[in-house]
C-alpha cells in the first residue's frame, strides 16, 4: 500500500500522460475545443473517482481553501 503522497503523485502522472496523449491526438487530427467553451468542464454529468480528486483535495487542504470550497459546493 502506498502513502497518500505517493498516490497523489501517481494520479498526477496519469493526468500528465493523458494530457500529452490528448495533445498529440488533437495535433494529429486537427481537433480543438472552441475558444472559451468550457462546456465539458461545467458538465455535472462528468464523473470523477475519489482517486482522481485527490490532487485537488490535497491542494485545497494545503492552501487553506478546503472549508471555503466545501461550503460553496
KAHU-V173449 format. One record per residue. SS is DSSP state (h for helix, s for strand, l for the rest). NEAR is the number of other ideal C-beta (glycine too) atoms within 12 Angstrom. D_CENTER is the distance of its C-alpha to the mean C-alpha in Angstrom with 1 decimal. Layout:
SS/NEAR/D_CENTER, SS/NEAR/D_CENTER
//
This chain:
l/5/22.8, l/12/20.4, l/11/19.7, h/17/16.6, h/14/16.0, h/14/16.5, h/22/14.1, h/25/11.3, h/17/12.6, h/19/12.6, h/27/9.1, h/21/8.3, h/15/11.1, h/19/10.0, h/21/6.9, h/15/9.7, h/14/12.2, h/15/10.5, h/14/10.2, h/14/13.8, h/14/15.0, h/18/13.7, h/16/15.4, h/13/18.4, h/14/18.7, h/14/18.6, h/12/21.2, h/10/23.3, h/10/23.4, l/7/23.3, l/12/20.6, l/12/18.7, l/13/17.0, l/9/19.5, l/6/19.6, l/8/17.9, l/11/17.2, l/11/13.8, h/12/15.2, h/12/12.4, h/11/9.9, h/10/12.8, l/11/13.9, l/10/14.3, l/8/15.0, l/12/11.6, l/9/11.1, l/17/8.7, l/11/10.5, h/14/11.2, h/19/10.2, h/19/6.6, h/21/6.9, h/26/9.1, h/25/7.7, h/23/7.3, h/22/10.6, h/22/12.2, h/17/11.6, h/20/13.1, h/19/15.9, h/13/16.7, l/13/17.0, l/10/19.0, l/16/16.9, h/18/16.2, h/12/19.4, h/12/19.1, h/16/15.7, h/12/17.1, h/9/20.3, h/9/18.8, l/11/16.9
//
